[in-house]
Amino acid sequence: MKTIRWRVEAISAPAALRPCGTCGAEARFESTGRFRVNSQKKRLDVWLIYRCATCGSVWNCAVISCGRPGGIGRERLERFMANDADLALACALDTGLLKSNGARRGRINFVVEGDVPDDGEDCCVQIEAEGLAGIRLAEVLRAKLGLARRRLADLAKEGLVTSADGMDLLAVKLRPHQVVVVRARRG
């Protein structure tokens, strides 16, 4: 059986969904990709800055509150101060961070890199997706294989696309390391 590797990566930071004080309702806050770092005495605060997509008001999402500079690490502190794009994206994807700040993560726009299985042979697809918890496995399969939801459901029912661990691939959320088996049609 042929093995193919896919890597799922976010294209951009997802919106944070939370109440907006200016709009008076739940709104989409877009990440600016910039951090605000404040040091007072021996404590450090770091926020990821968001803007309301409707009114433009600013919301600071607390990344570190009252931390010790030595506990953060010099390299990471420098990345915060330099507005490192990869670190900003990682913070924007962190559902726990958003939840602790009273927000929830919006839809993730992603791309799946790797080869598409050939029609004539069985394939084992190893999927790597660090930091993208919450995306459904079926959504990734549909995007990469170019299938409609109904067609993927039919292939799963026929046993031609299955999760290697036996989970229902139409319902399960994507894990950091996942394996899917795509079988060729016989006859």
SVG drawing of the C-alpha trace seen along z (x, -y; Angstrom):
<svg xmlns="http://www.w3.org/2000/svg" viewBox="-26 -52 43 58">
<polyline fill="none" stroke="black" stroke-width="0.4" points="0.0,0.0 1.4,-3.4 1.9,-6.0 1.1,-9.7 1.8,-12.6 -0.5,-15.6 0.3,-18.7 -2.6,-20.9 -1.7,-24.6 -3.7,-27.7 -3.6,-30.3 -4.5,-33.2 -5.5,-33.9 -9.1,-33.0 -11.4,-35.7 -12.1,-35.8 -15.8,-35.9 -16.8,-37.9 -19.0,-40.7 -18.0,-44.2 -18.4,-47.0 -19.0,-49.5 -21.3,-47.5 -23.3,-46.1 -23.4,-42.6 -21.2,-39.6 -18.7,-40.6 -15.8,-39.3 -12.5,-40.5 -9.6,-40.2 -6.1,-39.7 -3.7,-42.5 -0.8,-40.1 0.8,-42.6 1.6,-42.2 1.5,-44.8 4.2,-44.2 4.1,-46.0 6.6,-45.7 6.0,-47.0 8.5,-46.4 9.3,-42.7 6.1,-41.6 5.4,-41.4 2.1,-41.5 1.7,-40.5 -1.5,-41.0 -2.4,-40.0 -4.2,-43.0 -7.5,-42.5 -9.8,-44.9 -13.6,-44.6 -14.4,-44.0 -17.6,-46.1 -16.6,-49.2 -12.8,-49.0 -12.6,-49.1 -9.5,-47.4 -9.5,-44.4 -6.4,-43.2 -6.3,-39.4 -4.1,-38.6 -1.4,-36.1 0.7,-36.5 -0.5,-38.3 1.9,-39.2 4.6,-36.9 8.2,-37.0 10.5,-38.0 12.9,-35.1 10.0,-32.6 9.1,-33.5 12.6,-33.1 14.6,-35.7 13.9,-34.3 10.2,-34.2 10.1,-37.7 12.1,-39.0 9.5,-37.3 6.7,-39.1 8.5,-42.4 9.2,-41.9 5.6,-41.0 6.6,-37.5 3.9,-36.5 4.2,-32.7 3.8,-33.4 0.8,-35.7 -0.8,-33.0 -0.1,-30.3 -1.7,-32.5 -4.8,-33.3 -5.3,-29.5 -5.1,-28.7 -8.7,-27.9 -7.7,-27.7 -6.2,-31.2 -9.2,-32.7 -11.6,-30.9 -9.7,-32.2 -10.2,-35.7 -14.0,-35.3 -13.8,-34.6 -14.1,-31.7 -12.3,-30.9 -14.0,-31.5 -13.6,-29.4 -10.1,-28.5 -9.0,-28.9 -6.6,-26.2 -4.6,-24.5 -3.7,-20.9 -0.2,-20.2 0.6,-16.8 -0.2,-14.5 -3.7,-13.3 -4.1,-9.4 -4.2,-7.7 -7.6,-6.1 -6.0,-2.7 -4.3,-1.9 -4.9,-1.7 -3.2,-4.5 -2.4,-5.2 -2.7,-9.0 -0.8,-10.4 -2.1,-13.8 -0.1,-16.3 -2.0,-19.2 -0.3,-20.9 -2.4,-23.6 -5.5,-23.1 -7.8,-21.5 -11.5,-21.8 -11.4,-21.3 -13.4,-18.2 -11.5,-15.5 -14.2,-15.3 -13.6,-19.0 -9.9,-18.3 -10.7,-15.2 -13.4,-17.1 -11.0,-20.0 -8.1,-17.8 -10.0,-15.2 -12.4,-17.7 -15.5,-15.9 -19.0,-17.0 -20.2,-16.2 -22.7,-13.6 -20.0,-11.9 -17.6,-11.6 -20.4,-10.1 -21.1,-7.5 -17.4,-6.6 -17.2,-6.2 -20.3,-4.0 -18.8,-1.8 -15.6,-1.5 -13.5,-3.2 -12.4,-6.0 -11.9,-5.0 -10.1,-6.2 -7.2,-3.9 -8.3,-3.9 -11.9,-3.0 -13.4,-6.4 -16.3,-7.9 -14.4,-10.1 -17.5,-12.2 -17.9,-13.2 -14.4,-13.1 -12.3,-16.3 -8.8,-16.4 -6.0,-15.4 -2.4,-16.5 -1.4,-13.1 -4.1,-11.2 -4.1,-8.3 -6.8,-7.7 -7.0,-4.8 -8.2,-5.5 -9.1,-2.3 -9.3,-2.0 -12.6,-0.9 -12.5,2.8 -14.2,4.0"/>
</svg>
